Amino acid sequence: MNSGEGCSEEIPLPSSPRELTQNPLKKIWIPCKNGLPEKHIFQRKVCMTNCPTLIVTVGLPARGKTYISKKLTRYLNWIGVPTKEFNVGQYRRECVKIYKSFEFFSPDNEEGLKIRKQCASAALNDVRQYLTDEGGQVAVFDATNTTRERRDTITRFAEQNGFKVFFVESVCEDPAVINENIVQVKLGSPDYTHCNTDEAVEDFMKRIKCYENSYQTLDEVLDRDLSYIKIIDVGRRYLVNRVQDHIQSRIVYYLMNIHITPRSIYLCRHGESDMNVKGRIGGDSGLSLRGKDFARRLGQFIQKQDISDLKVWTSQMKRTIQTAEGLNVPYEQWKALNEIDAGVCEEMMYEEIQDHHPLEFALRDQDKYRYRYPKGESYEDLVQRLEPVIMELERQENVLVICHQAVMRCLLAYFLDKSAEELPYLKCPLHTVLKLTPVAYGCKVESIFLNVDAVNTHRDRPENVEVSRMAEEALYTVPAHQ
Amino acid sequence: MAQTPNKPQVRKRFRCDSIASVPQFTNSPTMIVMVGLPARGKTYISKKLTRYLNWIGVPTKVFNVGQYRRDAVRTYKNFEFFRPDNEEAMKIRKACARSALSDVGTYFMLEHGQAAVFDATNTTRERREIILSYAKDNGYKVFFIESICDDPEIIAENIKQVKLSSPDYIDCDKEEAVADFLKRIECYKVTYVPLDDDKDSHLSYIKIFNVGSRYLVNRVQDHIQSRIVYYLMNIHVTPRTIYLCRHGESELNLVGRIGGDSGLSPRGSQFAGALGKYIKSQSIPDLKVWTSHMKRTIQTAEALGVAYEQWKALNEIDAGVCEDLTYEEIQANYPEEFALRDQDKYRYRYPKGESYEDLVQRLEPVIMELERQENVLVVCHQAVMRCLLAYFLDKSAEELPYLKCPLHTVLKLTPVAYGCKVESVSLNIEAVNTHRDRPAGDEPPCTLLAPPSRHHSRAQPMASPVPTRAPRLQDLGVTSLSLQNVEVSREPEEALLTVPDHI
């Protein structure tokens, strides 16, 4: 139960406190010496542990280990924890170019066992490199890891390298779930490209059998000193043992909130607003005539989709609420869904920002994700703010989120696993609904334009992002407006 | 037996009833039912959980059946009362449980409660069936929290901390009390049937083993249960101390301006130095230091000479259009806003800014991490410190915005028994007073904001009656003889009555 994170290094008490300087991009105050910033930026990050963490999946085939690995990796990266998954099956496929049959996995196939052990080692090696040399903080080791012997090997490896270990075991005996699993992700696997459905299913079932005899589930007594979560029957029940630190606590919370019930998430922005038309950012204006038209069309669209028990969420800004009003269904307001706060630039046109704050404008183009408006927010701040929304979206089923450009980019980046670099430039045009449906290991996206014209509010990254650039160069990519 | 209520009490989700920052995830009210032998921390968990839920805006109340029993049976003789074959006592205990259940119903139906913690041993299947029946008939959700512990050291410590001082043992010496209490536990052990993972697999519950080293979570139904589980999994009982203080006096403090991002005044820097000395003198093992992203807290932490972490969530309340203004200027430029704020300081949101209610939302992850941590010093701001303090000291939404958090004073919080010991340590460096008192007088006339009771009111505990007389001026620290006017129509002088002095 002890947190054991970070450490209080003793810096000798200075005779006079260090000077502070404000980082111009992120607006963070950091101590400086002779006008130059000191190395340590003591900014709250999610993972304040010095130790990287190795997450190890455990479970028979078709228990959702890869699904969990990928989803968890996506979530951790989105909240700012550099994470990478290492799928041992992938290593095996690269090693053994052609998959013949389940026989490869037979416990008395010595040749097969040797190769599989080598693949696991190769993967662990890459884990070490990622966590030690490449700045990774979490590695997800995705394999069956069904024997105590294999798990001990991994634990020893982690100890030698100073990594914490957290096991995620998925236990499920419901044949319906397993079948659905096989249909969704196994049939399309590279292993079965040359088989028909029945052959593939039969082979895979035999594959599972190969593991069953030697499967040693995490035991309450024998494994009481390990840190783990056991997920039973796709989340009906959880057993959580010895959570060591903040990141493990967040992982447990996340895993306990996700589900696999089929559903759709609809993302869209408010209808075109008066500010949009004038090319101004931020503010709290109402809808333009076209925006109101969109709200009506959105209502019709939602009706036609005939979605069961749809929840509708808006921000607390007038334009999203006006849009929701047009739907004639109950909706809930979230302050967390408010548009990014542009601070001193609120309600300005890009031309005015260039005029009054050319330095800021350039800095923003240099690193749009981390750039914080003076007295405002950054995309990075937005992600922080939106995390509870994402958590609740995971819990919910059918939801329509009516929000704003920057907010929608952040949410979309989570669902589509976009990097911090891509996020601020994702295209989220007005009057377009994105329908997201989870499928296999990812998300299917359908883009539906509701046929009401609107201004374009998307500003691409200009070529010249130097502070020294000319105004025209800065304004090159500003979309047209009144 | 299914758990879904057959007469769901669906609270209609109004169009836009959420003036709060987050949607109100209410359908049916939830009964949180404790399960476990005596001295397993049930009351500790009940009180702590209730405090947390109320703070995040879920009206919650504890119903401690032991309390009902003490009210019914004025004098406690000994453990024999709890013997399973004591029919007379059994009757009384059953009646107490029913009385408590009935009060739960009243709390939900008439007092807008959303969660009720039913704090009793509830160690038999029979007792739990009674509760489940009651909940089903009324459309309440049920979530069980079972605490299982067989570590004799923990139990002994428990008895020492909270049982010896219980009203039951007021006239006993220590050894007698311990002996009697242990016999009491034995009485329950005979009939104790823990939640069964097979037979009770349809119920929603969390089992906590040995103060949190292991948890079993079954069938979490909804958002609030998910939050409860997350909270329970993050709290611990390791002794530790939390230090709360504000940044040193800032340049803007000196001139009576709110908000902004100014640096420390000379006296503020002095405080920072004094704080460093104080912290060193406390010899705190492995102290974490947290600040906001604002210059004044960081400058303060810099003087400590230890590593610190910056949290944006600890930034001062955003006063929106009133940032950098003096109260006089706010009165001059936004008199209506100024009056509205005095009418309901907790829910009032500055135009383009935040409310205390928003702040609490923003600070929840900080509280969660504070629960996980051990020794921490939080260097923050007035409104932020009020919110954090309200969490630790269980202050209501009405009291929170008026908690006194003066500059240059450290509050040292130490968990003890069921609550928190507070020591106020003034570091003896002069500073301006930034506290603006609550306007005196009766209930403010019809507010322009939604009536508080609908969403976030803290229900008054049954034990302490609501004061019916108008509070005396001296109680409120109001120096002027006239009652403060919170009407929008008030004169500027009336509005500025409680503004503290500044340059």
HADDOCK unambig.tbl for C-alpha pairs under 7 A between the chains (distance, minus, plus):
assign (segid A and resid 1 and name CA) (segid B and resid 213 and name CA) 6.59 0.50 0.50
assign (segid A and resid 3 and name CA) (segid B and resid 372 and name CA) 6.93 0.50 0.50
assign (segid A and resid 3 and name CA) (segid B and resid 373 and name CA) 6.37 0.50 0.50
assign (segid A and resid 8 and name CA) (segid B and resid 286 and name CA) 6.19 0.50 0.50
assign (segid A and resid 8 and name CA) (segid B and resid 287 and name CA) 6.71 0.50 0.50
assign (segid A and resid 8 and name CA) (segid B and resid 288 and name CA) 6.66 0.50 0.50
assign (segid A and resid 8 and name CA) (segid B and resid 306 and name CA) 6.33 0.50 0.50
assign (segid A and resid 8 and name CA) (segid B and resid 307 and name CA) 5.54 0.50 0.50
assign (segid A and resid 9 and name CA) (segid B and resid 306 and name CA) 6.18 0.50 0.50
assign (segid A and resid 9 and name CA) (segid B and resid 307 and name CA) 5.89 0.50 0.50
assign (segid A and resid 10 and name CA) (segid B and resid 305 and name CA) 6.70 0.50 0.50
assign (segid A and resid 10 and name CA) (segid B and resid 306 and name CA) 5.25 0.50 0.50
assign (segid A and resid 11 and name CA) (segid B and resid 305 and name CA) 5.20 0.50 0.50
assign (segid A and resid 11 and name CA) (segid B and resid 306 and name CA) 5.57 0.50 0.50
assign (segid A and resid 12 and name CA) (segid B and resid 305 and name CA) 5.91 0.50 0.50
assign (segid A and resid 13 and name CA) (segid B and resid 304 and name CA) 6.66 0.50 0.50
assign (segid A and resid 13 and name CA) (segid B and resid 305 and name CA) 4.54 0.50 0.50
assign (segid A and resid 14 and name CA) (segid B and resid 305 and name CA) 6.77 0.50 0.50
assign (segid A and resid 17 and name CA) (segid B and resid 302 and name CA) 5.95 0.50 0.50
assign (segid A and resid 17 and name CA) (segid B and resid 303 and name CA) 5.19 0.50 0.50
assign (segid A and resid 18 and name CA) (segid B and resid 302 and name CA) 6.67 0.50 0.50
assign (segid A and resid 28 and name CA) (segid B and resid 293 and name CA) 6.44 0.50 0.50
assign (segid A and resid 29 and name CA) (segid B and resid 293 and name CA) 6.82 0.50 0.50
assign (segid A and resid 29 and name CA) (segid B and resid 295 and name CA) 6.28 0.50 0.50
assign (segid A and resid 42 and name CA) (segid B and resid 308 and name CA) 6.04 0.50 0.50
assign (segid A and resid 42 and name CA) (segid B and resid 309 and name CA) 4.76 0.50 0.50
assign (segid A and resid 42 and name CA) (segid B and resid 310 and name CA) 5.96 0.50 0.50
assign (segid A and resid 43 and name CA) (segid B and resid 309 and name CA) 5.25 0.50 0.50
assign (segid A and resid 43 and name CA) (segid B and resid 310 and name CA) 4.62 0.50 0.50
assign (segid A and resid 43 and name CA) (segid B and resid 311 and name CA) 6.73 0.50 0.50
assign (segid A and resid 44 and name CA) (segid B and resid 309 and name CA) 5.41 0.50 0.50
assign (segid A and resid 44 and name CA) (segid B and resid 310 and name CA) 5.26 0.50 0.50
assign (segid A and resid 44 and name CA) (segid B and resid 311 and name CA) 5.39 0.50 0.50
assign (segid A and resid 236 and name CA) (segid B and resid 218 and name CA) 6.07 0.50 0.50
assign (segid A and resid 236 and name CA) (segid B and resid 219 and name CA) 5.05 0.50 0.50
assign (segid A and resid 237 and name CA) (segid B and resid 217 and name CA) 5.51 0.50 0.50
assign (segid A and resid 237 and name CA) (segid B and resid 218 and name CA) 4.38 0.50 0.50
assign (segid A and resid 237 and name CA) (segid B and resid 219 and name CA) 5.96 0.50 0.50
assign (segid A and resid 238 and name CA) (segid B and resid 216 and name CA) 5.70 0.50 0.50
assign (segid A and resid 238 and name CA) (segid B and resid 217 and name CA) 4.96 0.50 0.50
assign (segid A and resid 238 and name CA) (segid B and resid 218 and name CA) 6.47 0.50 0.50
assign (segid A and resid 239 and name CA) (segid B and resid 215 and name CA) 5.72 0.50 0.50
assign (segid A and resid 239 and name CA) (segid B and resid 216 and name CA) 4.51 0.50 0.50
assign (segid A and resid 239 and name CA) (segid B and resid 217 and name CA) 6.32 0.50 0.50
assign (segid A and resid 240 and name CA) (segid B and resid 214 and name CA) 5.56 0.50 0.50
assign (segid A and resid 240 and name CA) (segid B and resid 215 and name CA) 4.96 0.50 0.50
assign (segid A and resid 240 and name CA) (segid B and resid 216 and name CA) 6.29 0.50 0.50
assign (segid A and resid 241 and name CA) (segid B and resid 213 and name CA) 5.99 0.50 0.50
assign (segid A and resid 241 and name CA) (segid B and resid 214 and name CA) 4.37 0.50 0.50
assign (segid A and resid 241 and name CA) (segid B and resid 215 and name CA) 6.42 0.50 0.50
assign (segid A and resid 242 and name CA) (segid B and resid 213 and name CA) 4.93 0.50 0.50
assign (segid A and resid 242 and name CA) (segid B and resid 214 and name CA) 5.96 0.50 0.50
assign (segid A and resid 253 and name CA) (segid B and resid 230 and name CA) 6.20 0.50 0.50
assign (segid A and resid 330 and name CA) (segid B and resid 13 and name CA) 6.70 0.50 0.50
assign (segid A and resid 330 and name CA) (segid B and resid 14 and name CA) 6.48 0.50 0.50
assign (segid A and resid 330 and name CA) (segid B and resid 15 and name CA) 4.85 0.50 0.50
assign (segid A and resid 331 and name CA) (segid B and resid 15 and name CA) 5.70 0.50 0.50
assign (segid A and resid 331 and name CA) (segid B and resid 16 and name CA) 6.87 0.50 0.50
assign (segid A and resid 332 and name CA) (segid B and resid 16 and name CA) 6.41 0.50 0.50
assign (segid A and resid 332 and name CA) (segid B and resid 18 and name CA) 6.80 0.50 0.50
assign (segid A and resid 332 and name CA) (segid B and resid 23 and name CA) 5.58 0.50 0.50
assign (segid A and resid 333 and name CA) (segid B and resid 16 and name CA) 6.89 0.50 0.50
assign (segid A and resid 333 and name CA) (segid B and resid 18 and name CA) 6.15 0.50 0.50
assign (segid A and resid 333 and name CA) (segid B and resid 22 and name CA) 6.70 0.50 0.50
assign (segid A and resid 333 and name CA) (segid B and resid 23 and name CA) 6.03 0.50 0.50
assign (segid A and resid 334 and name CA) (segid B and resid 21 and name CA) 5.65 0.50 0.50
assign (segid A and resid 334 and name CA) (segid B and resid 22 and name CA) 4.94 0.50 0.50
assign (segid A and resid 334 and name CA) (segid B and resid 23 and name CA) 6.20 0.50 0.50
assign (segid A and resid 335 and name CA) (segid B and resid 21 and name CA) 4.77 0.50 0.50
assign (segid A and resid 335 and name CA) (segid B and resid 22 and name CA) 6.41 0.50 0.50
